[in-house]
Amino acid sequence: MEKTAGRDKSVRPNLLLSVKDLQVDFKTEQGIVRAVEGVNFDLYEGEILGIVGESGSGKSVSSMAIMGILSQSAIISKGKINYHGQGDAVVELTQLEEKRYQKIRGAEISMIFQEPMTSLNPVLRCGEQVVEAIMLHQNTPYKTAKKQTIALFKEVELARPEKIFSSYPHQISGGQKQRVMIAMAISCRPKLLIADEPTTALDVRVQKTILTILINLQKKYGMSIIFITHDLGVIAQIAQRVLVMYKGKLVEQGSMETIFNHSQLPYTQGLLKCRPRTDIRSQQLATVNDFLTLDADEIAKKTHAISKESRLKRHHQLYRQEALLKVEKLTTSYVSKRNFFGKATTYVQAVKDVSFEVYKGETLGLVGESGCGKTSLGRTILQMIPSTSGRVLYKGMDLSKLSTSEMRQLRSEIQIIFQDPYSSLNPRISVGDAIMEPMIVHGLLNSKKERRKKVMELLERVDMPEEAYNRYPHEFSGGQRQRIVIARSLALNPEFIVCDESVSALDVSVQAQVLNLLNELKQDYGLTYIFISHDLSVVKYMSDRILVMRNGEIVELGEADNLYYHPQQHYTQELIAAIPEI
């Protein structure tokens, strides 16, 4: 019998959930697509079970089948999901009527979703959404439910819980939204909590806090947790047992020690080793597909380390030239409060007196926790939001002085890859048309046939299938939507790109593919990047230099390897310490 962390291996706790031969199919225009096939696993009381795999491996579909929230196009065509949480009675969840399922869902089995911004109702205050869940499942008066909600916000370590209660989702950070979702999920003290990629888009310090909160809540209430992620580094921080899924099938399962130290499966080895290493700078990142198709020598050749000498030589040439972009004493402020007549009375400085340069062919990494001003800085540089003071010079041109038509012409040269792929894609426009649209606006290529060919090439470059051309954003996973946004940003052959958390929603293997692609494009076309991310290991791999921001200010700037190995500021040291290690 396998040993699980923190538990006497001689005493087996009670079974809470048993999934037997689960098979889930989806009806599509092209026919039946099998998303989950023959999945079997057990979950015990008080256990944290990790499920890991790439996008499309069936992780989330399996969890939604347990929750009973599959879409209308989905069919559980085979198998059983037995829930043992109601005394001696065993409930077969796949056979429940919706009314009875509603009594279990939220009250006994709860879920934290991947994207808190799209999971929370944008027109309701955060506190009211949690109150609603408590009143629905516990038949509690409003005043009592509000007190419970404030207490829950304190429990998930939300600062100023009363203010968060009255805030709308768009008024709080990603980490705060995720904590609101956790508070809602545990509001009825469920026996089973399903956490579906709850830390994917969060900065490493917030991610570490969220994992600690979940572990503490699990210990306090004795919950069982199914923790779903693509990142084995995150799984290593929280789970006791691990299931590995691939193309809808459960291909490996075992204790943490078994999976991490004794796995013989190439797929699992690929998931373990495709994250950027922090001890060396490799030429390319290995992908899961490499471990499935290449031998060890071929992988070693692909991922060989770049020598310090060649990097120094490149930097010597890079920084001898004139800067492509100069940011001089840039400040950006937002109105935080207005009086009765609508006049601004209070401002918040998102970017404070920032100055730096970017050189042609360079990747400047921009890192910091949520709310530090990274995205505001990137968007101010591109003139998407106005600056309060300071200058942005691109090829010697002061961008704030350009007319609207001049700036529109320049947008073919300077592009942005947005952080949230779902909100940056029009849900009513097909993927092919979304990628083609900027080509039409800027008059790129001569005919629709040529543009379609270009779109198909871009889809292939970001590892998307041909049939994606005629499909819509809602038909894809979060990782797939991010790849579509990247393809669209490349449509105009830009020279300068701001990558704003462009790989934060991708699974580790697809992330490796995209990072390799960005580096290939940079080398082939002489592109220049500002690469914004909360993941310092990814920023280190991609960057020539790293700029660390906190509270709108630059706290440290230096050559990437030197800054990582010899950080001068305590804040930078904290960011590095928070990186999940396998």
DOKOLZA-839958 format. One record per residue (C-alpha): residue number from 1; y, x, z. Coordinates in steps of 0.001 Angstrom, whole numbers. Layout:
// residues N
REC     k        c2        c1        c3
REC   NUM         Y         X         Z
...
//
This chain:
// residues 582
REC     k        c2        c1        c3
REC     1         0         0         0
REC     2      3426      1342      -938
REC     3      5863      2312      1760
REC     4      9267       665      1577
REC     5     12395      2184      3079
REC     6     13041      1363      6735
REC     7      9838      -698      7137
REC     8      6508      -101      8832
REC     9      4036        99      5953
REC    10      1246     -1351      8125
REC    11      3108     -4658      8595
REC    12      3681     -6687      5446
REC    13      6516     -9252      5810
REC    14      6176    -12797      4570
REC    15      6299    -13507       864
REC    16      9559    -15180      -197
REC    17      9326    -15359     -3987
REC    18      6482    -14904     -6433
REC    19      7041    -14701    -10192
REC    20      3842    -15178    -12182
REC    21      3503    -14439    -15911
REC    22      7079    -15588    -16653
REC    23      7954    -16113    -20309
REC    24     11399    -17247    -21513
REC    25     12189    -18058    -25146
REC    26     15478    -18876    -26856
REC    27     15902    -21242    -29792
REC    28     18141    -19666    -32459
REC    29     18968    -20403    -36077
REC    30     16639    -17556    -37040
REC    31     13782    -19001    -34953
REC    32     12359    -18387    -31487
REC    33     13475    -15183    -29729
REC    34     11389    -14042    -26771
REC    35     13688    -12705    -24027
REC    36     11160    -12338    -21187
REC    37      7417    -11912    -21613
REC    38      4642    -11785    -19007
REC    39      6779    -10735    -16015
REC    40      5017    -10594    -12639
REC    41      6474     -9516     -9299
REC    42      6702    -10502     -5629
REC    43      9691    -10401     -3294
REC    44      9283    -10265       487
REC    45     11531    -11434      3306
REC    46     14233     -8911      4212
REC    47     13543     -6756      1154
REC    48     16026     -5302     -1332
REC    49     14363     -5205     -4744
REC    50     16073     -3405     -7623
REC    51     15637     -4485    -11243
REC    52     16824     -1921    -13765
REC    53     16913     -1733    -17568
REC    54     19180     -1659    -20586
REC    55     21237     -4591    -21878
REC    56     18870     -7102    -23425
REC    57     15875     -5974    -21370
REC    58     15565     -9393    -19737
REC    59     16979     -8582    -16276
REC    60     19660    -11273    -16172
REC    61     17531    -13858    -17992
REC    62     14815    -13450    -15353
REC    63     17354    -13949    -12560
REC    64     18879    -17002    -14251
REC    65     15389    -18476    -14573
REC    66     14998    -18092    -10793
REC    67     18393    -19749    -10265
REC    68     17612    -22526    -12748
REC    69     20781    -21885    -14763
REC    70     19374    -20927    -18151
REC    71     21291    -22252    -21159
REC    72     20103    -25342    -23048
REC    73     18708    -23141    -25817
REC    74     16350    -21425    -23367
REC    75     12787    -22543    -22631
REC    76     10506    -21358    -19838
REC    77      7469    -21570    -22081
REC    78      4998    -20058    -19649
REC    79      4577    -18948    -16045
REC    80      5558    -20000    -12547
REC    81      8281    -19131    -10027
REC    82      7007    -19947     -6536
REC    83      9567    -20076     -3727
REC    84      8135    -19727      -194
REC    85     11386    -20190      1727
REC    86     10816    -23746      3004
REC    87      8307    -23317      5834
REC    88      4687    -23729      4798
REC    89      5644    -25549      1612
REC    90      5645    -23609     -1659
REC    91      8182    -24864     -4184
REC    92      7469    -24266     -7879
REC    93     11021    -23809     -9138
REC    94     10320    -24263    -12859
REC    95      9102    -27825    -12184
REC    96     12042    -28974    -10036
REC    97     14345    -31769    -11067
REC    98     17999    -30733    -11251
REC    99     19057    -32825     -8231
REC   100     16562    -31093     -5970
REC   101     17381    -27690     -7485
REC   102     21046    -28230     -6553
REC   103     20075    -28439     -2881
REC   104     18350    -25039     -3079
REC   105     20812    -23337     -5439
REC   106     23708    -21932     -3431
REC   107     22259    -22988       -89
REC   108     19001    -20998      -109
REC   109     19137    -18986     -3333
REC   110     22559    -17663     -4290
REC   111     23924    -15356     -6960
REC   112     26743    -12859     -7519
REC   113     27555    -12741    -11219
REC   114     28408     -9727    -13367
REC   115     31955    -10671    -14374
REC   116     33927    -12114    -11417
REC   117     36962    -12918    -13587
REC   118     34935    -15299    -15754
REC   119     32884    -16582    -12801
REC   120     35856    -17679    -10703
REC   121     37860    -20742    -11741
REC   122     41254    -19394    -12899
REC   123     43160    -22564    -11920
REC   124     41867    -22769     -8339
REC   125     42936    -20555     -5444
REC   126     40227    -18125     -4316
REC   127     39843    -19626      -862
REC   128     39534    -23184     -2167
REC   129     36576    -22156     -4337
REC   130     34663    -20843     -1326
REC   131     35663    -23890       762
REC   132     34286    -26136     -1981
REC   133     30893    -24401     -1825
REC   134     30722    -24695      1973
REC   135     31703    -28385      1982
REC   136     29212    -29178      -775
REC   137     26167    -27568       844
REC   138     26937    -27924      4563
REC   139     28759    -31276      4655
REC   140     31541    -29538      6615
REC   141     35120    -30859      7117
REC   142     37854    -29008      5235
REC   143     39460    -27375      8295
REC   144     36123    -25991      9491
REC   145     35244    -24783      5992
REC   146     38615    -23022      5723
REC   147     38053    -21203      9032
REC   148     34593    -20166      7843
REC   149     36077    -18915      4562
REC   150     38708    -16774      6332
REC   151     35929    -15363      8530
REC   152     33827    -14608      5445
REC   153     36760    -12809      3786
REC   154     37036    -10628      6880
REC   155     33293    -10025      6803
REC   156     33436     -8698      3232
REC   157     36339     -6458      4268
REC   158     39114     -8174      2339
REC   159     42476     -6996      3648
REC   160     44925     -9831      4421
REC   161     42285    -12606      4109
REC   162     44856    -15390      4547
REC   163     46831    -14095      1559
REC   164     43664    -13762      -547
REC   165     42761    -17344       408
REC   166     45993    -18569     -1207
REC   167     45832    -16235     -4234
REC   168     44605    -17102     -7717
REC   169     41931    -14846     -9282
REC   170     44409    -13195    -11672
REC   171     46552    -12104     -8719
REC   172     43912     -9861     -7128
REC   173     42055     -6724     -8254
REC   174     38530     -6549     -9680
REC   175     37141     -5244     -6403
REC   176     38809     -8054     -4465
REC   177     37470    -10664     -6897
REC   178     33968     -9274     -6463
REC   179     34292     -9545     -2669
REC   180     35410    -13174     -3042
REC   181     32260    -13768     -5095
REC   182     30120    -12148     -2390
REC   183     31789    -14311       276
REC   184     31037    -17417     -1799
REC   185     27436    -16317     -2380
REC   186     26695    -15778      1338
REC   187     28740    -18748      2586
REC   188     25603    -20812      3228
REC   189     23533    -17901      4587
REC   190     21004    -17924      1716
REC   191     17519    -16516      2142
REC   192     17690    -14892     -1295
REC   193     20777    -13289     -2852
REC   194     20646    -12256     -6513
REC   195     23278     -9636     -7342
REC   196     23590     -9341    -11122
REC   197     25465     -6110    -11962
REC   198     27924     -6688     -9073
REC   199     29490     -3216     -9268
REC   200     29479     -2525    -13018
REC   201     33234     -2540    -13704
REC   202     34382     -1318    -10285
REC   203     35748      2106     -9474
REC   204     33390      4410     -7579
REC   205     35110      4061     -4197
REC   206     35099       238     -4383
REC   207     31523       334     -5702
REC   208     30440      2347     -2673
REC   209     32200      -150      -387
REC   210     30538     -3149     -2086
REC   211     27084     -1558     -1754
REC   212     27733      -857      1937
REC   213     28885     -4460      2470
REC   214     25727     -5836       815
REC   215     23464     -3563      2881
REC   216     25218     -4560      6119
REC   217     25073     -8286      5269
REC   218     21394     -8000      4383
REC   219     20642     -6380      7740
REC   220     22797     -8876      9659
REC   221     21318    -12031      8129
REC   222     17857    -10770      7123
REC   223     18405    -11845      3510
REC   224     16270    -10709       633
REC   225     18259     -9261     -2264
REC   226     17388     -8848     -5924
REC   227     19845     -6221     -7150
REC   228     20161     -5995    -10931
REC   229     21782     -3031    -12672
REC   230     21451      -628    -15577
REC   231     22294      2361    -13386
REC   232     19486      4032    -11460
REC   233     22115      6021     -9565
REC   234     23359      2754     -8034
REC   235     19812      1474     -7432
REC   236     19088      4648     -5469
REC   237     21835      3720     -2962
REC   238     20508       272     -2064
REC   239     16989      -706     -3184
REC   240     13636      -229     -1463
REC   241     11432     -1047     -4444
REC   242     12298      -889     -8154
REC   243     11189     -2863    -11213
REC   244     11870     -1334    -14637
REC   245     12267     -3752    -17574
REC   246     12218     -2929    -21280
REC   247     12492     -5408    -24173
REC   248     11666     -8372    -21972
REC   249      8643     -6783    -20304
REC   250      8096     -5298    -16868
REC   251      6933     -1790    -17750
REC   252      6936       -66    -14355
REC   253      7343      -877    -10694
REC   254      6996       976     -7438
REC   255      8735      2445     -4434
REC   256     11959      4405     -4834
REC   257     10044      7671     -4410
REC   258      7477      6728     -7055
REC   259     10027      5688     -9661
REC   260     12468      8540     -9113
REC   261     10089     11434     -8539
REC   262      6777     10568    -10164
REC   263      7518      8318    -13126
REC   264      5511      9208    -16235
REC   265      7124      6598    -18472
REC   266      9540      8096    -21062
REC   267     11754      4990    -20869
REC   268     12272      5367    -17120
REC   269     12874      9097    -17504
REC   270     15518      8268    -20099
REC   271     17305      5882    -17722
REC   272     17296      8621    -15092
REC   273     18613     11380    -17335
REC   274     21084      9825    -19790
REC   275     24022      9790    -17355
REC   276     26431     12725    -17749
REC   277     25364     15667    -15617
REC   278     27965     17087    -13281
REC   279     26449     20570    -12981
REC   280     26731     21476    -16675
REC   281     28698     20329    -19733
REC   282     26169     19354    -22390
REC   283     26851     19274    -26126
REC   284     25576     15697    -26338
REC   285     24145     13134    -23950
REC   286     20503     12166    -24256
REC   287     19780      8468    -24773
REC   288     16765      6397    -23793
REC   289     15746      6308    -27442
REC   290     15638     10127    -27458
REC   291     13053     10080    -24684
REC   292     11025      7511    -26641
REC   293     11120      9372    -29979
REC   294     11776     13103    -29359
REC   295      9796     15803    -27614
REC   296     11151     17858    -24718
REC   297     12258     20773    -26929
REC   298     14210     18464    -29247
REC   299     15962     16800    -26281
REC   300     16806     20204    -24789
REC   301     18277     21330    -28124
REC   302     20417     18198    -28394
REC   303     21713     18463    -24819
REC   304     22217     22242    -24578
REC   305     25125     23369    -22436
REC   306     28507     24340    -23880
REC   307     29381     27839    -22757
REC   308     32499     28491    -20695
REC   309     33586     31040    -23299
REC   310     33528     28573    -26209
REC   311     35382     25979    -24121
REC   312     38069     28502    -23135
REC   313     38448     29568    -26772
REC   314     38874     25947    -27884
REC   315     41434     25262    -25163
REC   316     43383     28385    -26090
REC   317     43762     27017    -29635
REC   318     44368     23450    -28460
REC   319     47248     24184    -26119
REC   320     49064     26608    -28425
REC   321     50204     23728    -30644
REC   322     53051     21284    -30141
REC   323     52202     18256    -27980
REC   324     51344     15087    -29912
REC   325     52488     12824    -27043
REC   326     55070     13504    -24351
REC   327     55551     11213    -21372
REC   328     58769     11969    -19499
REC   329     59631     10487    -16079
REC   330     58027      7162    -17011
REC   331     58386      4258    -14591
REC   332     57026       739    -15050
REC   333     57830     -2126    -12678
REC   334     56583     -5698    -12389
REC   335     58350     -8676    -10900
REC   336     56457     -9709     -7767
REC   337     58826    -12399     -6475
REC   338     61534    -14702     -7860
REC   339     64049    -16933     -6128
REC   340     64501    -20681     -6615
REC   341     66501    -20123     -9830
REC   342     63853    -17845    -11364
REC   343     65779    -14618    -10792
REC   344     63653    -11599     -9891
REC   345     64191    -10522     -6295
REC   346     61280     -8151     -5637
REC   347     59625     -5565     -7879
REC   348     56403     -3549     -7644
REC   349     56322      -116     -9266
REC   350     52999       234    -11082
REC   351     53918      3616    -12605
REC   352     56298      5936    -10743
REC   353     58127      8804    -12450
REC   354     55084     10062    -14395
REC   355     55322     13054    -16749
REC   356     52609     14797    -18802
REC   357     51698     15855    -22353
REC   358     48741     15200    -24648
REC   359     47814     17579    -27473
REC   360     46305     16732    -30860
REC   361     42513     16777    -30648
REC   362     42524     16622    -26845
REC   363     40868     14118    -24563
REC   364     42993     13626    -21462
REC   365     41013     11866    -18748
REC   366     42874      9420    -16536
REC   367     41058      8516    -13325
REC   368     41810      6628    -10126
REC   369     40778      3549     -8178
REC   370     41615       -35     -9157
REC   371     45335      -754     -8904
REC   372     46425      2881     -9148
REC   373     48384      2252    -12360
REC   374     45953      3646    -14982
REC   375     45958       593    -17248
REC   376     49699       -24    -16788
REC   377     50378      3575    -17841
REC   378     48175      3270    -20924
REC   379     49780        14    -22016
REC   380     53302      1291    -21371
REC   381     52573      4318    -23572
REC   382     51529      1952    -26382
REC   383     54626      -251    -25775
REC   384     52485     -3245    -24926
REC   385     54563     -3607    -21764
REC   386     58123     -2290    -21410
REC   387     58995       678    -19235
REC   388     61715       511    -16589
REC   389     62872      4051    -17235
REC   390     61710      7288    -18861
REC   391     60541      8086    -22394
REC   392     57336      8127    -24456
REC   393     57573     10503    -27430
REC   394     54862     10294    -30127
REC   395     55218     12917    -32856
REC   396     58788     13322    -31641
REC   397     59598      9595    -31981
REC   398     60852      7724    -28912
REC   399     58601      4652    -29100
REC   400     60988      2497    -27065
REC   401     63667      3001    -29756
REC   402     61513      1739    -32639
REC   403     62100     -1700    -34126
REC   404     59364     -4335    -34031
REC   405     58449     -3712    -37689
REC   406     58390        63    -37186
REC   407     56153      -286    -34154
REC   408     53859     -2639    -36065
REC   409     53446       -27    -38805
REC   410     52678      2628    -36221
REC   411     49911       538    -34627
REC   412     47521      1600    -37387
REC   413     47789      5133    -35930
REC   414     47646      4265    -32229
REC   415     44991      1906    -30915
REC   416     43528       726    -27630
REC   417     39996      -135    -26567
REC   418     40375     -2814    -23897
REC   419     38558     -2997    -20583
REC   420     37459     -6645    -20688
REC   421     35670     -7267    -23996
REC   422     35291    -11018    -23494
REC   423     38980    -11758    -23023
REC   424     40020     -9423    -25858
REC   425     37853    -11213    -28447
REC   426     38782    -14634    -29830
REC   427     35816    -16898    -28990
REC   428     36426    -18968    -32145
REC   429     36307    -16035    -34571
REC   430     33042    -14447    -35682
REC   431     32462    -10783    -34901
REC   432     32767     -9747    -38548
REC   433     36111    -11515    -38959
REC   434     37401    -10059    -35649
REC   435     36723     -6513    -36868
REC   436     38080     -7257    -40341
REC   437     41297     -8915    -39120
REC   438     43297     -5692    -38441
REC   439     42306     -4389    -41887
REC   440     43825     -7502    -43484
REC   441     46994     -7333    -41344
REC   442     47591     -3685    -42267
REC   443     46454     -3997    -45895
REC   444     43544     -1585    -45515
REC   445     41149     -1483    -48509
REC   446     41517     -3610    -51624
REC   447     39052     -6456    -51341
REC   448     36996     -8496    -48913
REC   449     33859     -6852    -50278
REC   450     35133     -3378    -49390
REC   451     36276     -4556    -45960
REC   452     32925     -6208    -45277
REC   453     31179     -2966    -46183
REC   454     33462     -1099    -43768
REC   455     32727     -3645    -41010
REC   456     28977     -3247    -41532
REC   457     29338       543    -41272
REC   458     31272       199    -38029
REC   459     28694     -2185    -36557
REC   460     25982       321    -37398
REC   461     27968      3153    -35792
REC   462     28162      1280    -32493
REC   463     24475       303    -32660
REC   464     24898     -3379    -33441
REC   465     22578     -5257    -35847
REC   466     23723     -6575    -39240
REC   467     23322    -10196    -38145
REC   468     26086     -9655    -35565
REC   469     28594    -10074    -38423
REC   470     28290    -13874    -38487
REC   471     27741    -14450    -34769
REC   472     30304    -15220    -32058
REC   473     31293    -13285    -28900
REC   474     29583    -15682    -26469
REC   475     26238    -14938    -28126
REC   476     26254    -11312    -26917
REC   477     25819     -9527    -23625
REC   478     28747     -7805    -21891
REC   479     27610     -4428    -23186
REC   480     27271     -5695    -26752
REC   481     30755     -7230    -26646
REC   482     32176     -3890    -25544
REC   483     30597     -2206    -28578
REC   484     32161     -4849    -30834
REC   485     35614     -4132    -29357
REC   486     35116      -402    -29949
REC   487     34161     -1072    -33578
REC   488     37328     -3150    -34028
REC   489     39534      -404    -32604
REC   490     38105      2055    -35151
REC   491     38717      -247    -38119
REC   492     42135      1258    -39025
REC   493     41068      4919    -38794
REC   494     43560      5652    -35976
REC   495     44745      9091    -34862
REC   496     45405      8327    -31202
REC   497     43342      5962    -29029
REC   498     43747      4836    -25440
REC   499     40231      4082    -24178
REC   500     40820      1746    -21224
REC   501     37526      1580    -19306
REC   502     35824      1406    -22700
REC   503     32327      2118    -21372
REC   504     32539       493    -17938
REC   505     30461     -2555    -18940
REC   506     27808      -642    -20886
REC   507     24354       236    -19650
REC   508     23787      3952    -19157
REC   509     21941      4517    -22432
REC   510     24408      2620    -24606
REC   511     27195      4335    -22670
REC   512     25681      7678    -23705
REC   513     25548      6519    -27345
REC   514     29187      5406    -27292
REC   515     30399      8583    -25584
REC   516     28518     10646    -28165
REC   517     30071      8518    -30909
REC   518     33597      8952    -29532
REC   519     33099     12713    -29405
REC   520     31710     12760    -32962
REC   521     34671     10751    -34248
REC   522     37064     12999    -32369
REC   523     35547     16078    -33987
REC   524     35170     14608    -37501
REC   525     38613     12994    -37750
REC   526     40711     15004    -35316
REC   527     41241     12051    -32997
REC   528     43132     12286    -29731
REC   529     42166     10227    -26680
REC   530     43548      9166    -23361
REC   531     40286      8247    -21670
REC   532     40774      5904    -18703
REC   533     37863      5335    -16339
REC   534     36979      4858    -12691
REC   535     33826      6970    -13169
REC   536     34769     10596    -12575
REC   537     31411     11895    -13864
REC   538     32072     10213    -17236
REC   539     35708     11388    -17274
REC   540     34611     14960    -16522
REC   541     32139     14913    -19405
REC   542     34618     13518    -21914
REC   543     37810     15321    -20939
REC   544     39555     18591    -21625
REC   545     41918     17898    -18727
REC   546     41899     15266    -15997
REC   547     44890     13439    -14551
REC   548     44262     11772    -11173
REC   549     46465      8794    -10240
REC   550     47046      7023     -6959
REC   551     49611      4312     -6176
REC   552     51271      4805     -9571
REC   553     51797      8547     -9160
REC   554     50058     11675    -10411
REC   555     48353     13399     -7491
REC   556     46486     16072     -9446
REC   557     46291     17369    -13024
REC   558     44116     20181    -14293
REC   559     41329     21456    -16535
REC   560     38391     19048    -16139
REC   561     35698     21403    -14818
REC   562     38062     23264    -12528
REC   563     39439     20031    -11063
REC   564     35924     18659    -10489
REC   565     34523     21782     -8834
REC   566     37700     22773     -6987
REC   567     39739     19639     -6214
REC   568     42961     20388     -4365
REC   569     43751     16897     -3085
REC   570     41790     14951      -472
REC   571     41927     11809     -2625
REC   572     40257     13614     -5543
REC   573     37590     14889     -3159
REC   574     36935     11288     -2048
REC   575     36514     10112     -5656
REC   576     34008     12876     -6328
REC   577     32084     12162     -3118
REC   578     31751      8478     -4083
REC   579     29903      9224     -7365
REC   580     26343      7828     -6998
REC   581     23810     10645     -7206
REC   582     20149     10308     -8112
//
